[in-house]
Amino acid sequence: MVTAHHQGQETQQVVYRILDANLDRAREGLRIIEEWCRFGLNDASLAEACKDLRQEVGRWHTAQMRAARDTLGDPGTDLTHPQEEQRADITSLLQANFCRVQEALRVLEEYGKLYDPNMGSAFKQMRYQVYTLESTLMGYQRHQLLGQSRLYLVTSPVDNCLETVEAALKGGLMLLQYREKTSDDLIHLERARKLQQLCHDYGALFIINDRVDLALAVGADGVHLGQQDMPIAVARQLLGSQRLIGLSTTNPQEMQGAIAEGADYIGVGPVYETPTKAGKAAAGLEYVRYASKNCPIPWFAIGGIDASNINDVIDAGGQRVAVVRSLMQAEQPTLVTQYFISQLYRK
């Protein structure tokens, strides 16, 4: 005969096993994130935040819980998922481990209430801290990749858009903007999703021109705005602090305005006349020289830049360039990408 007391003890042991497994899971995930903050980003404050959380989780890991562990009898140890076997890049690795930690903390929050009245509220607070940490770290990750990017490809509506973009990514492209002014939204959305996936596969940043709604829909890394588009402050409200916002500028006044409004990067141009900006007078190399001396945030010279004039732009102080036709219409986009990047890293 099974007594109520015996049933209670069995339930208690199950709760201990659940708490033990999820405390381990949370600490392991936090350690993986911490190692990247420490060695990948060299950021002591983020590494310290991870360590503090990990130690706080560890304080709840009692001998009773460890004693209830039954690894051999746990049916979950053999369960796996194909996505766990591979990570496309450091961003997907970090996101997977943030999900792992957040799920574990949620389990600990609920089952912890059966163990200690204070455990539920403690892990609820930790879960919110991890959300904040994730937002900070993913924003940091994007800014770091932006800072490393010298070449910025802006798409144009060509038939082989996806093939050309992938060829450029194979050549080392790390920053792509999807620019499409005429297609229907359904086509827009489908192409944006495919481009986002391509960029994700190659560890590159994916930006969408103008459309904040589309950027949110596909989980893009940010948006690029024009002077007549939505104000940066409104876009920031919608996108949050972790995504990137770029702004086109044509003169020093617009540059200073973009910096004051909190743009993460700016376009400087058009350097040369270009059909992409029909009817807009070229800003010339003078504006490039001004930006090289006065712009404290990443900036990309843009407008009519190709293999024949890129070195003039570099000589004027342009360390980063954005291109459209010279890559989207190239016969060998991978080679052209490699050439541009090699020139931009020359100095």
C-alpha positions as CSV (number, residue, x, y, z in Angstrom):
1,M,0.0,0.0,0.0
2,V,1.4,3.4,-1.1
3,T,0.9,6.0,1.6
4,A,0.4,9.7,1.1
5,H,3.7,10.3,2.8
6,H,5.5,8.0,0.4
7,Q,3.8,9.7,-2.6
8,G,4.9,13.0,-1.2
9,Q,8.5,11.9,-0.9
10,E,8.5,10.6,-4.5
11,T,7.1,13.9,-5.8
12,Q,9.7,15.7,-3.8
13,Q,12.5,13.6,-5.4
14,V,11.1,14.4,-8.9
15,V,11.0,18.1,-8.1
16,Y,14.7,17.9,-6.9
17,R,15.7,16.1,-10.2
18,I,13.9,18.8,-12.2
19,L,15.6,21.6,-10.3
20,D,19.0,19.9,-10.4
21,A,18.8,19.4,-14.2
22,N,17.7,23.0,-14.9
23,L,20.2,24.5,-12.5
24,D,23.0,22.7,-14.4
25,R,21.5,23.8,-17.8
26,A,21.2,27.5,-16.7
27,R,24.8,27.5,-15.4
28,E,26.2,25.8,-18.5
29,G,24.5,28.2,-20.9
30,L,25.6,31.2,-18.9
31,R,29.2,29.9,-18.9
32,I,29.1,29.6,-22.7
33,I,27.9,33.2,-23.0
34,E,30.4,34.4,-20.4
35,E,33.3,32.9,-22.4
36,W,32.4,34.9,-25.5
37,C,32.0,38.1,-23.5
38,R,35.4,37.5,-21.9
39,F,37.5,36.2,-24.8
40,G,35.5,37.2,-27.9
41,L,34.5,40.7,-26.9
42,N,37.1,41.4,-24.2
43,D,34.3,43.1,-22.2
44,A,34.9,42.8,-18.5
45,S,31.5,44.2,-17.4
46,L,29.5,41.8,-19.6
47,A,31.6,38.8,-18.5
48,E,31.2,39.9,-14.8
49,A,27.4,40.2,-15.3
50,C,27.3,36.6,-16.6
51,K,29.5,35.4,-13.8
52,D,27.4,37.0,-11.1
53,L,24.2,35.4,-12.6
54,R,26.0,32.0,-12.8
55,Q,27.0,32.3,-9.1
56,E,23.6,33.3,-8.1
57,V,22.1,30.3,-9.8
58,G,24.8,28.1,-8.2
59,R,23.8,29.3,-4.7
60,W,20.4,27.5,-5.1
61,H,22.1,24.2,-6.1
62,T,21.8,22.2,-2.8
63,A,23.2,18.8,-1.9
64,Q,19.6,17.5,-1.7
65,M,19.1,18.3,-5.4
66,R,22.4,16.9,-6.5
67,A,21.7,13.7,-4.5
68,A,18.4,13.2,-6.4
69,R,20.3,13.1,-9.8
70,D,19.7,9.9,-11.8
71,T,21.7,10.4,-15.1
72,L,21.4,6.7,-16.2
73,G,17.7,6.6,-15.6
74,D,17.0,10.0,-17.3
75,P,15.3,9.4,-20.7
76,G,16.1,12.9,-21.8
77,T,19.9,12.3,-22.0
78,D,19.5,10.5,-25.4
79,L,17.2,13.2,-26.9
80,T,18.7,15.5,-29.4
81,H,17.7,17.8,-32.3
82,P,19.6,18.4,-35.6
83,Q,19.8,22.1,-34.8
84,E,21.9,21.3,-31.7
85,E,24.5,19.6,-33.8
86,Q,25.5,22.7,-35.7
87,R,25.9,26.4,-35.3
88,A,26.1,28.7,-38.3
89,D,28.0,31.5,-36.6
90,I,28.7,33.0,-33.2
91,T,25.4,34.9,-33.2
92,S,23.3,31.7,-33.6
93,L,25.5,30.0,-30.9
94,L,24.8,32.9,-28.5
95,Q,21.0,33.0,-29.3
96,A,20.7,29.2,-28.8
97,N,22.3,29.5,-25.4
98,F,20.2,32.5,-24.3
99,C,17.1,30.5,-25.2
100,R,18.5,27.5,-23.2
101,V,19.1,29.7,-20.1
102,Q,15.8,31.5,-20.3
103,E,13.9,28.2,-20.6
104,A,15.8,26.7,-17.7
105,L,15.1,29.8,-15.5
106,R,11.4,29.6,-16.3
107,V,11.3,26.0,-15.2
108,L,13.2,26.9,-12.0
109,E,10.8,29.8,-11.4
110,E,7.8,27.5,-11.4
111,Y,9.1,24.3,-9.8
112,G,11.1,26.4,-7.3
113,K,7.9,27.5,-5.8
114,L,7.4,23.9,-4.6
115,Y,10.8,23.9,-2.9
116,D,11.2,27.4,-1.4
117,P,8.7,30.3,-1.3
118,N,11.5,32.7,-2.3
119,M,12.9,30.7,-5.2
120,G,10.2,31.6,-7.7
121,S,10.6,35.3,-7.3
122,A,14.4,35.0,-7.3
123,F,14.5,33.2,-10.7
124,K,11.8,35.5,-12.1
125,Q,14.2,38.4,-11.5
126,M,17.1,36.5,-13.0
127,R,15.1,35.7,-16.1
128,Y,14.5,39.4,-16.6
129,Q,18.2,40.1,-16.1
130,V,19.0,37.6,-18.8
131,Y,16.6,39.3,-21.2
132,T,18.4,42.5,-20.6
133,L,21.8,40.9,-21.0
134,E,20.7,39.3,-24.3
135,S,19.5,42.7,-25.6
136,T,22.8,44.3,-24.6
137,L,25.0,41.5,-26.0
138,M,23.2,41.1,-29.3
139,G,23.4,44.9,-29.9
140,Y,27.1,44.8,-29.0
141,Q,27.6,41.9,-31.4
142,R,26.0,43.9,-34.3
143,H,28.0,47.0,-33.5
144,Q,31.2,45.0,-33.5
145,L,30.4,43.5,-36.9
146,L,29.4,46.9,-38.2
147,G,32.8,48.3,-37.1
148,Q,34.6,45.5,-38.9
149,S,32.7,45.9,-42.1
150,R,34.5,47.9,-44.9
151,L,32.2,47.0,-47.8
152,Y,28.5,47.5,-47.8
153,L,26.4,46.1,-50.6
154,V,23.0,47.7,-51.4
155,T,20.8,45.5,-53.6
156,S,19.1,46.6,-56.8
157,P,16.2,44.8,-58.5
158,V,18.0,42.4,-60.7
159,D,16.7,38.9,-61.7
160,N,19.7,37.1,-60.1
161,C,19.6,39.1,-56.9
162,L,20.0,36.1,-54.5
163,E,22.8,34.5,-56.6
164,T,24.7,37.7,-56.7
165,V,24.3,38.4,-53.0
166,E,25.5,34.9,-52.2
167,A,28.5,35.3,-54.5
168,A,29.4,38.5,-52.7
169,L,29.0,36.8,-49.3
170,K,31.4,34.1,-50.5
171,G,33.9,36.9,-51.3
172,G,33.8,38.2,-47.7
173,L,30.9,40.6,-47.7
174,M,29.7,41.2,-44.1
175,L,27.0,43.9,-44.6
176,L,24.0,43.8,-46.9
177,Q,21.1,46.2,-47.4
178,Y,18.0,45.1,-49.2
179,R,16.7,48.0,-51.2
180,E,13.5,47.6,-53.3
181,K,11.2,50.5,-54.1
182,T,8.6,49.0,-56.4
183,S,7.7,45.4,-55.6
184,D,4.5,44.3,-53.8
185,D,4.8,43.7,-50.1
186,L,4.4,39.9,-50.5
187,I,7.3,39.8,-52.9
188,H,9.2,42.2,-50.6
189,L,8.7,39.9,-47.6
190,E,9.6,36.7,-49.4
191,R,12.8,38.1,-50.8
192,A,13.7,39.7,-47.5
193,R,13.3,36.4,-45.7
194,K,15.6,34.6,-48.2
195,L,18.2,37.4,-48.0
196,Q,18.0,37.4,-44.2
197,Q,18.6,33.6,-44.2
198,L,21.6,34.0,-46.6
199,C,23.2,36.6,-44.4
200,H,22.6,34.5,-41.3
201,D,24.2,31.5,-43.0
202,Y,27.3,33.6,-43.8
203,G,27.5,35.5,-40.5
204,A,26.7,38.9,-42.2
205,L,24.6,41.8,-41.1
206,F,21.2,42.3,-42.9
207,I,19.7,45.8,-43.1
208,I,16.5,46.7,-44.8
209,N,16.0,50.1,-46.6
210,D,13.3,52.3,-45.2
211,R,10.9,49.6,-44.0
212,V,10.9,49.3,-40.2
213,D,7.8,46.9,-40.4
214,L,9.6,44.6,-42.8
215,A,12.8,44.6,-40.6
216,L,10.8,43.6,-37.6
217,A,8.8,40.9,-39.6
218,V,12.0,39.1,-40.8
219,G,14.2,39.8,-37.7
220,A,16.7,42.0,-39.7
221,D,19.7,43.5,-37.9
222,G,18.4,47.0,-38.6
223,V,17.1,49.6,-41.1
224,H,18.6,52.3,-43.3
225,L,16.6,55.5,-43.5
226,G,16.7,58.5,-45.9
227,Q,16.3,62.2,-44.9
228,Q,12.6,62.1,-45.7
229,D,11.9,58.8,-43.9
230,M,10.7,58.1,-40.4
231,P,12.7,60.0,-37.7
232,I,15.5,58.0,-36.1
233,A,13.8,58.4,-32.6
234,V,10.6,56.8,-33.8
235,A,12.4,54.0,-35.6
236,R,14.5,53.4,-32.4
237,Q,11.3,53.2,-30.3
238,L,9.9,50.5,-32.7
239,L,13.2,48.6,-33.2
240,G,14.6,48.8,-29.7
241,S,18.2,49.5,-28.7
242,Q,19.9,46.4,-30.1
243,R,19.2,46.9,-33.8
244,L,21.2,49.2,-36.1
245,I,19.9,52.4,-37.7
246,G,21.7,54.0,-40.6
247,L,20.9,57.3,-42.3
248,S,21.8,58.8,-45.7
249,T,23.5,62.2,-45.5
250,T,24.6,64.5,-48.3
251,N,26.4,67.4,-46.4
252,P,28.0,68.2,-43.0
253,Q,24.8,69.6,-41.5
254,E,22.9,66.3,-42.2
255,M,25.8,64.4,-40.8
256,Q,25.8,66.3,-37.6
257,G,22.0,65.9,-37.3
258,A,22.3,62.1,-37.8
259,I,25.0,61.9,-35.1
260,A,22.9,64.0,-32.7
261,E,19.8,61.8,-33.4
262,G,21.7,58.6,-32.5
263,A,22.4,57.0,-35.9
264,D,24.6,53.9,-35.6
265,Y,26.2,54.7,-39.0
266,I,25.7,57.0,-41.9
267,G,26.0,57.0,-45.7
268,V,28.2,59.8,-47.1
269,G,27.3,60.8,-50.7
270,P,26.5,60.5,-53.5
271,V,30.3,60.8,-54.1
272,Y,29.7,60.6,-57.9
273,E,26.5,61.0,-59.9
274,T,24.6,57.8,-60.0
275,P,21.3,56.6,-61.6
276,T,20.4,55.1,-58.2
277,K,19.9,58.7,-57.0
278,A,18.7,60.2,-60.2
279,G,18.7,64.1,-60.2
280,K,20.7,64.3,-57.0
281,A,23.9,66.3,-57.4
282,A,27.1,64.6,-56.4
283,A,28.5,65.6,-53.0
284,G,32.0,64.8,-54.3
285,L,35.2,63.8,-52.6
286,E,35.2,67.0,-50.5
287,Y,32.4,65.6,-48.3
288,V,34.4,62.4,-48.0
289,R,37.4,64.4,-46.8
290,Y,35.1,66.2,-44.3
291,A,33.7,63.0,-43.0
292,S,37.1,61.4,-42.5
293,K,38.1,64.3,-40.2
294,N,34.8,64.9,-38.4
295,C,32.6,61.8,-38.2
296,P,33.0,59.8,-34.9
297,I,30.6,56.9,-36.0
298,P,31.1,54.4,-38.8
299,W,30.4,56.0,-42.3
300,F,30.3,54.6,-45.8
301,A,31.1,56.6,-48.9
302,I,28.4,55.8,-51.5
303,G,27.3,56.8,-55.0
304,G,28.9,55.7,-58.2
305,I,31.8,54.0,-56.6
306,D,33.4,51.2,-58.7
307,A,36.8,49.5,-59.4
308,S,38.0,52.5,-61.4
309,N,37.5,55.1,-58.7
310,I,37.5,53.3,-55.4
311,N,41.2,54.2,-54.8
312,D,40.4,57.9,-55.2
313,V,37.7,57.6,-52.5
314,I,40.2,55.7,-50.3
315,D,42.9,58.4,-50.9
316,A,40.3,61.0,-49.8
317,G,39.9,59.2,-46.4
318,G,37.1,56.8,-47.2
319,Q,37.8,53.6,-45.2
320,R,34.4,52.1,-45.9
321,V,32.3,52.2,-49.1
322,A,28.8,51.2,-50.1
323,V,28.2,49.9,-53.7
324,V,25.2,49.0,-55.8
325,R,25.7,48.6,-59.6
326,S,29.4,47.8,-59.5
327,L,28.6,44.6,-57.6
328,M,24.9,43.8,-58.5
329,Q,25.8,44.0,-62.2
330,A,29.2,42.4,-62.0
331,E,29.9,39.3,-64.1
332,Q,32.0,37.8,-61.2
333,P,30.6,39.3,-57.9
334,T,32.9,37.1,-55.7
335,L,36.1,38.4,-57.4
336,V,34.9,42.0,-57.4
337,T,34.0,41.8,-53.7
338,Q,37.4,40.4,-52.9
339,Y,39.1,43.2,-54.9
340,F,37.1,45.9,-53.1
341,I,37.8,44.5,-49.7
342,S,41.5,44.0,-50.5
343,Q,41.7,47.7,-51.5
344,L,39.8,48.9,-48.4
345,Y,42.1,47.0,-46.0
346,R,45.2,48.3,-47.8
347,K,45.5,51.2,-45.4
